[in-house]
Amino acid sequence: MIHQVFTCCQNKLSLKNIVFVFCLLVQFELSAQVKAVFEITNESNRLDTPKSWKLVWHDEFDGNQLDVSKWFSYYPYTASGLDTCPACRTLGGDLVLMDSNLVISNGTLKIIGKKQKSSWYGKEYPYTSGNLFSKQGFLYGRFEIRCKLPSGYGMWPAFWTLGEGVLEEIDVFEINGRYMRQFQTNYHHCYEAHNNCQDPKWHLSPALHEGFNVFAIEWDPFFIRWYVNNKLVRTLAGYESSSSNRRIKSYKLKPGIYNQVEHFPKTKARIIAGLGIDSNKHGKLLKSKLFPAVFEIDYIRIYETQAKE
């Protein structure tokens, strides 16, 4: 059997300042966080139960314009949710996020990166691109995107989640356009420059810009699992054995006591997709022939689990 032995609550943090890598201060109200401990007393017991997936939210991009009931086209880092801040459309990078760089046609969304001068809050930038930031948050489930990726030095397409009011970021994928046979998965709980803040992994894969691919995570209280074209490529556990301090590897556990890992996402998250252009590292190699660069998205879907009848 599985028993919850106890929970211990950390102190509530009100309006805690969270500093992002682009030096934007955002104030959030953080609710009390609960750290759980479980005891497994019978080897036949599992942490999970039989489930099936239910589609609860999606965008198939079948129209001719962005569905603004579902998406922001910028980072809504203001109290009003409007794009009235310097970082809302730049993130401190070398580009401006433009609505005109989001083009929907023939059943797909094209996020277009351009070598195009633009200004925002009095500063000029050499590139423009586009971005999606969901207006709804989701806690647990399957987060899935089918997309075709651009290639070339400096291109950085990505699909990720960001916790509501806490810094919990799950990178479903990030691609360095220079290396199109590998991609990165990651989980961040802070943006400081040391390894304890994150857990990046690089994975080999066929050339990702040659066609459409499906990237997904399945996230629950116990695991994050990363998939490419329905192939499991990585697992990150949210619990560890109290006796060995090793993270669990499967839902079926030996008898014992298991502690929740200190840093593991457990807050509703927004979903984000965008095309970055990294001129800091690859500025001399960002040739004009690479533009316009297109990050093409067929769909984005969110599933939740439901018990099988």
Secondary structure, 3 states (H helix, E strand, C coil): CEEEEEEEECCCCCCEEEECCCCCEEEECCCCCEEEEEEECCCCCECCCCEEEEEEEEECCCCCCCCCCCEECCCCCCCCCCCCCHHHHCCCCCEEECHHHEEEECCEEEEEEEEEEEEECCEEEEEEECEEEECCCECCEEEEEEEECCCCCCEEEEEEEEECCCCCEEEEEECCCCCCCEEEEEEECCCCCCHHHECCEEEECCCCCCCCEEEEEEECCCEEEEEECCEEEEEEECEEECCCCCECCCCECCCEEEEECCCCCCCCEEEEEEEEECHHHHHHHCCHHHCCEEEEEEEEEEEEEEECC
